[in-house]
Amino acid sequence: MNVFRGEDMGRRSSKGQNTLIALVIVIGLPIYIATKIFETTGWVLPTVLVVGVVLLIAGAKHAQKQKRLAYLRAKYHDEKVVQNIYDGYFWEGQTEEQLLDALGEPSAVDNKLLKTMTREVWKYHPSGVNRYRLRITVENGRVAGWDKKT
C-alpha cells in the first residue's frame, strides 16, 4: 500500500523529529533564557513558575495526543491504519471517514454524479482563488487518486 502525507510529501524528517525540534525551541529556549535572567538577578521563584507552566503545557499536549490516539484505536482497531491517520497520511482505497480523520474537512468539494458512481474532488491547502495545492478524488466513498502541487 502506497501511503502519502497530506502536508509536505518532500520532507525527510519524521513527525517525531519535528516535534522534538519544536519542543526544544518552544520550551527549552525560553527556559534557558529565563534561567539566565533569573541567575543574574537572583530571582528563584519566577524560574520555578516558568518551569511549572511549561511542564503543564507539555503535559496537556501529551494528554491530548493520547486521547486522539485512543479515539482512533477504538474506531479503526488497526494500529497501522491508526498511525497513518494520526500522522496525516492518505492512500488509494482509503475511506472518506479515514480521510476526514487524517486531513480534516476539505476547504472545498466539487461533486459530480455519474450514472454508475459518485465522484467528489476534495480540495485542501488553498493557494489563491479556486487554487489548491492538494486535490483528492473520492469515488464511491474511497480515495481514487490525487493531484499534489508544490
C-alpha positions in Angstrom: 0.0 0.0 0.0 1.4 3.4 -1.0 0.9 5.9 1.7 1.3 9.7 1.3 1.4 12.5 3.8 -1.2 15.3 3.3 1.0 18.3 4.0 4.5 18.0 2.7 5.5 14.8 0.9 9.0 16.0 0.2 10.1 16.2 3.8 12.7 13.8 5.0 12.4 14.3 8.8 9.8 12.4 10.8 7.0 13.9 12.7 8.7 12.9 15.9 11.9 14.7 15.0 9.9 17.8 14.1 8.1 17.6 17.4 11.4 17.3 19.3 12.8 20.3 17.5 9.7 22.3 18.2 9.8 21.3 21.9 13.4 22.4 22.2 12.7 25.8 20.5 9.3 26.5 22.1 10.1 25.1 25.6 13.8 24.8 26.0 14.9 28.1 24.7 12.5 30.2 26.9 13.5 28.2 29.9 17.2 28.7 29.2 16.8 32.4 28.7 14.6 32.8 31.8 17.1 30.8 33.8 20.0 33.0 32.7 18.0 36.2 33.5 17.0 34.8 36.9 20.5 33.7 37.7 21.8 37.2 37.1 19.1 38.9 39.1 18.8 36.3 41.8 15.1 35.5 41.4 14.4 31.9 42.1 10.6 31.8 42.4 10.0 33.1 38.8 12.2 30.3 37.5 10.2 27.7 39.3 6.9 29.2 38.0 8.1 29.3 34.4 9.3 25.7 34.5 6.0 24.7 36.1 3.9 26.4 33.4 6.0 24.9 30.7 5.6 21.4 32.2 1.8 21.9 32.5 1.5 22.9 28.8 3.7 19.9 27.7 1.6 17.5 29.8 -1.7 18.9 28.3 -0.4 18.4 24.8 0.7 14.8 25.6 -2.7 14.1 27.1 -4.4 15.5 24.0 -2.3 13.2 21.8 -3.1 10.2 23.9 -6.8 11.0 23.8 -6.8 11.3 20.0 -4.9 8.0 19.6 -7.3 6.2 21.9 -10.3 7.6 19.8 -8.7 6.4 16.6 -7.8 3.0 18.0 -11.3 2.4 19.2 -12.7 3.5 15.9 -10.4 1.5 13.5 -8.9 -1.4 15.5 -5.8 -1.5 13.3 -2.6 0.1 14.6 -1.0 0.7 11.2 -4.2 2.5 10.0 -4.4 4.5 13.2 -0.7 5.6 13.0 -1.1 6.6 9.3 -4.3 8.6 10.0 -2.7 10.2 13.1 0.3 11.2 11.0 -1.9 12.8 8.4 -1.3 10.3 5.6 -3.7 9.3 2.8 -3.7 6.4 0.4 -5.6 4.9 -2.5 -8.6 2.9 -1.3 -8.9 4.9 2.0 -12.4 5.6 3.1 -14.0 9.1 3.3 -14.1 8.8 7.0 -10.5 7.8 7.3 -9.6 10.7 5.0 -11.5 13.1 7.2 -9.8 11.8 10.3 -6.4 12.2 8.6 -6.7 15.6 6.9 -9.8 17.1 8.4 -12.5 18.9 6.5 -11.6 20.0 3.0 -11.5 23.7 2.1 -13.9 23.0 -0.8 -15.6 20.0 -2.5 -16.6 19.5 -6.2 -19.4 16.9 -6.7 -20.1 15.0 -9.8 -22.9 12.5 -10.0 -22.3 10.0 -12.9 -24.5 7.1 -14.0 -22.6 4.4 -12.1 -20.6 6.4 -9.5 -20.3 9.4 -7.4 -17.1 11.4 -7.8 -16.0 14.2 -5.5 -12.8 16.2 -5.5 -11.8 17.3 -2.0 -9.6 20.4 -2.1 -7.0 21.2 0.6 -4.4 23.9 1.2 -5.8 26.9 -0.8 -3.2 29.0 -2.5 -5.4 31.5 -4.3 -8.8 32.0 -5.7 -10.0 28.5 -6.6 -6.4 27.2 -6.4 -5.5 24.4 -4.2 -2.2 22.6 -3.6 -3.9 19.3 -2.9 -6.9 17.8 -4.7 -8.0 14.3 -3.7 -10.5 12.4 -5.9 -13.0 10.3 -4.0 -15.1 7.8 -6.0 -18.0 6.0 -4.3 -16.6 6.8 -0.9 -13.0 5.8 -1.4 -9.8 7.7 -2.4 -9.2 7.0 -6.1 -6.3 9.4 -6.7 -4.9 12.9 -6.1 -3.1 15.8 -7.5 -0.4 17.4 -5.4 1.2 20.7 -6.4 4.3 22.2 -4.8 
